[in-house]
Amino acid sequence: MQLLALTSTDAHRWEPKRLRLRLFLPRLHGEHRRTNIALADRLRPIGDRFGASIAQLAIAWVLAQGAEHADVVAIVGAARPDRIADNLTAAHLQLSQVDLADIEHAVPRSAAAGARYAAPLMAMLDSEQATQPPTKWL
């Protein structure tokens, strides 16, 4: 479900000038982008069961992970005010173990094409480092 950035209804019409962060996300370029949009589209039938968008399903999936693992928290943003209400409806989706298994089957955790971030940004992530960052960064 690392495809959350691909769940916009206008995913096929991204404008790089407006969405500059996406310029640094290898998963959103070239063949990786096409592959990952196709992966995200696999979630549509599952979302349809709930009358939910792919974005809402993705948020509900993250919330379900938080219910199982106390260290997972959904941090949801919105570029437009109307998206806030859409995103909040995800909190009401109750995903069963069958639903979660269907999501995992549709988009296995390792299925996303391309690196999560560009190499310099990946090197800055705590989760990708063997040691803690130097204290001068803190």
ZABA-751153 format. One record per residue: x, y, z of N, C-alpha, C in turn; residue in three letters. Coordinates in steps of 0.001 Angstrom, whole numbers, padded with zeros to 6 digits, always signed. Last residue first. Example, Ala and Ser with C-alpha at 12.3 -4.5 7.8 and 13.67 -1.06 7.14 Angstrom:
! ZABA-751153
+012850-002250+007080+013670-001060+007140+012900+000030+007870ser+013190-005690+007800+012300-004500+007800+013200-003300+007800ala
//
This chain:
! ZABA-751153
+020465+016991+015000+019344+016999+015960+019020+018353+016479leu+022685+017038+013507+021425+017111+012788+020267+017313+013735trp+024772+016647+015280+024627+017999+014726+023341+018153+013924lys+024747+013932+015834+024030+014822+016755+023887+016234+016196thr+024116+011888+012922+025016+012663+013789+024235+013655+014636pro+021582+009319+013196+022206+010465+012529+023156+011197+013478pro+022362+005906+014121+021628+007142+014339+022328+008287+013590gln+022857+003330+011628+023189+004052+012854+022324+005303+012970thr+021803+002388+009329+022229+001403+010298+022525+002065+011647ala+018907+003767+007781+020259+003934+008299+020566+002875+009347gln+016311+003715+007085+017252+003180+006108+018697+003259+006599glu+014876+004984+009020+014600+003569+008800+015584+002921+007844ser+015689+007640+008750+016157+006865+009899+015981+005370+009654asp+016638+008888+005611+015597+008261+006427+016203+007469+007573leu+018658+009731+003975+018345+010570+005133+017303+009939+006058met+018767+008061+001827+019889+008018+002764+019598+008809+004035ala+016533+008890+000397+016508+007589+001078+017600+007520+002130met+017537+011250-000722+016479+011326+000286+016376+010018+001067leu+019433+010272-002555+019848+011183-001478+018798+011300-000361pro+017731+008518-004237+018795+008010-003366+019221+008988-002268ala+014225+009333-004102+015522+009413-004768+016604+009040-003748ala+012034+006879-002569+012505+008246-002787+013788+008184-003604tyr+011417+004188-003246+010459+005033-002529+010773+006511-002745arg+012217+002987-006536+012580+003311-005158+011541+004244-004546ala+010114+000787-008508+010941+001960-008277+011213+002186-006800gly+006875-000524-007976+008044-000411-008855+008795+000872-008550ala+005440-002484-005431+005650-001151-006003+006946-001111-006800ala+005371-004995-004161+005004-004882-005575+005321-003536-006216ala+005664-005751-001541+006889-005519-002314+006618-005245-003795ser+003065-006169-000580+003902-005120-000005+005137-004809-000840arg+000691-006696-003262+001620-007192-002236+002584-006085-001803pro-002234-005950-004064-000999-005154-004098-000079-005651-002973val-004026-008091-003869-004099-007173-005013-002799-006401-005182ala-003304-009250-001414-003232-010051-002643-003212-009144-003884his-003833-007150+000320-002469-007687+000244-002279-008519-001032glu-006598-006967-000109-005725-005835-000434-004293-006330-000609ile-007407-009451+000880-007672-009104-000525-006787-007950-000978asp-006669-009156+003548-006009-010185+002729-006215-009906+001244ala-008469-007156+004268-007026-006901+004348-006243-007910+003523leu-010878-008571+003908-010604-007361+003125-009105-007073+003110asp-010527-010533+005879-010677-010929+004467-010360-009737+003564val-010530-009015+008153-009309-009739+007824-009351-010209+006371gln-012293-005974+007243-012182-007281+007886-010841-007912+007543ser-012424-002558+007812-011861-003615+006975-011734-004905+007781leu-014639-000193+007969-014201-001279+008840-013732-002436+007953gln-014557+003219+007556-014479+001932+006862-013927+000883+007816leu-014343+005563+008895-015551+004780+009133-015541+003437+008402his-012111+006773+007970-012104+006342+009368-013311+005469+009695ala-012769+007685+005467-012010+006435+005570-011992+005902+006991ala-013803+010182+005726-014759+009064+005646-014047+007719+005742thr-011599+011835+005565-012126+011516+006885-013128+010361+006846leu-011270+012164+002801-010297+011384+003559-010843+010957+004917asn-013459+013808+002193-013324+012493+001572-012394+011603+002384asp-012776+016078+003698-013989+015325+004028-013929+013923+003437ala-010416+016767+002272-010382+016505+003714-011593+015664+004117ile-011059+017404-000314-010405+016108-000081-010377+015759+001410arg-011940+019987-000231-012937+018934-000413-012351+017542-000191asp-009507+021488+000004-010420+021328+001146-011429+020191+000983pro-006607+019931-001404-007817+020740-001581-008767+020491-000413arg-004591+018369-000596-004219+019550-001363-005408+020487-001542ala-004175+016828+002495-005089+017115+001396-004644+018399+000717ala-002983+014062+004472-002961+015439+004001-003953+015615+002876gly-002683+012044+007295-003385+012292+006043-003319+013774+005703val-001190+009600+008830-001030+011041+008699-001553+011394+007314ile-001826+006980+010956-002175+007556+009648-002001+009068+009715ala+000646+005136+012581-000322+006226+012677-000578+006759+011270val+001960+002466+014302+001538+002928+012978+000430+003962+013157val+002546+001281+016707+003492+002267+016194+003152+002764+014799asp+000741-000706+017367+000581+000599+018016+001510+001674+017460ala-000791-002675+015115+000551-002280+015552+000466-000858+016104his-003535-002864+014702-002757-004074+014983-001385-003753+015568glu-004352-000318+014216-005117-001092+015188-004346-002340+015612ala-002615+000400+012190-002469+001026+013489-003235+000298+014578gly-003700-001022+010108-002355-001386+010563-002114-000807+011956gln-006080+000380+009817-006140-001014+010258-004775-001496+010742ala-005054+002776+008807-005717+002771+010116-005812+001354+010677leu-004191+001826+006307-003209+002336+007274-003815+002333+008674val-006716+001188+005218-005705+000143+005390-004660+000579+006415trp-007901+003688+005094-008490+002673+005980-007505+001542+006238ala-006242+004778+003118-006241+005353+004463-006810+004352+005462ile-006971+003137+000954-005584+003178+001411-005491+003732+002839ala-009670+003796+000695-009285+002424+001031-007861+002384+001572leu-009427+006468-000067-010105+006134+001176-009749+004723+001633gln-008104+006082-002535-007477+006855-001457-008109+006521-000109ala-010023+004705-004001-008759+004038-003697-008060+004766-002546ile-013255+005358-002480-012205+005575-003476-010965+004772-003087ser-016067+003253-001697-014939+004104-001320-013963+004248-002474ala-018036+001400-001484-018397+002696-002047-017320+003717-001756gly-017110-001010-000726-017443-000084+000352-017994+001237-000163phe-016565-002195-003115-017381-002937-002137-017891-002016-001037arg-014754-000431-004266-016145-000412-004730-017077-001166-003781asp-012349-001222-003136-012961+000032-002706-014426+000104-003089gly-012023-003502-004706-012154-003639-003255-012792-002377-002689ile-011753-002442-007296-012888-003331-006971-013093-003522-005472pro-009331-000797-006894-010644-000207-007190-011810-001158-006875arg-006901-001976-006704-007639-001767-005462-009057-001273-005696leu-005766-001883-009141-006212-003203-008656-007048-003084-007386arg-004819+000691-009344-006116+000398-009957-006652-000973-009553asp-002294+000385-008261-003309+001104-007494-004704+000804-008040ala-001068-000946-010444-001205-001598-009141-002301-000934-008311leu-001177+001080-012362-001888-000180-012615-002080-000952-011304ala+000519+002879-011131-000887+003258-011333-001720+002007-011595ile+002881+001383-011280+002277+001659-009981+000848+002151-010074asn+003401+001301-014052+003255+000063-013276+002508+000331-011975thr+003667+004044-014615+002622+003244-015270+002346+001965-014486arg+005888+004644-012978+004598+005322-012794+003464+004506-013392arg+007883+003073-014106+007487+002866-012707+006108+003461-012461his+008185+004215-016621+007546+002901-016521+007119+002595-015088glu+008138+007557-015469+008295+006600-016558+007516+005315-016361gly+007695+008031-011956+008306+008412-013230+008333+007237-014206his+007114+007490-009338+006144+008259-010113+006690+008730-011454leu+009126+006324-007979+007955+005492-008259+006948+006190-009162arg+010940+008390-007432+011165+007509-008587+009958+006645-008943pro+010263+011492-006578+009782+010173-006216+009909+009240-007416leu+010708+014084-007223+011758+013395-006489+011374+011982-006078phe+008434+015077-008320+009612+015033-009185+010738+014231-008541leu+006637+015303-006301+006596+014071-007087+007759+013960-008068arg+007013+017892-005459+007536+016802-004655+007607+015510-005458leu+005552+019481-007341+007005+019358-007434+007583+018219-006604arg+002973+019923-008614+003276+018819-007710+004766+018513-007706leu+002785+021966-010447+001983+022024-009233+002452+021023-008189arg+004535+021141-012446+004709+022469-011853+003957+022573-010528lys+003601+018555-013272+004827+018694-012482+005016+020065-011849pro+000464+017487-013011+001167+018620-013580+002412+018858-012740glu-001228+014473-013793-000353+015246-012909+000348+016350-013669trp-003254+012849-014789-003108+014213-015283-002218+015067-014389arg-003753+010456-013617-003232+010398-014990-002968+011790-015562his-004896+011064-011201-003531+010524-011215-002920+010518-012611ala-007228+012221-010300-006597+012791-011484-005149+012316-011617asp-007857+010958-008001-008731+010701-009140-008148+011271-010429thr-005020+009602-006327-005806+010749-006752-006667+010386-007948ser-003274+007602-005617-004697+007358-005486-005589+008519-005897thr-000579+007638-005453-001161+007367-006766-002678+007270-006726leu+000291+007860-002914+000451+009046-003753-000202+008856-005121ala-000043+005223-001963-000981+006259-001585-000898+007499-002463leu+001341+002977-002259+000914+003646-003484-000014+004815-003195leu+002051+001152-000477+002903+002322-000565+002556+003134-001801gln+000812-001184+000000+000000+000000+000000+000858+001251+000000met
//
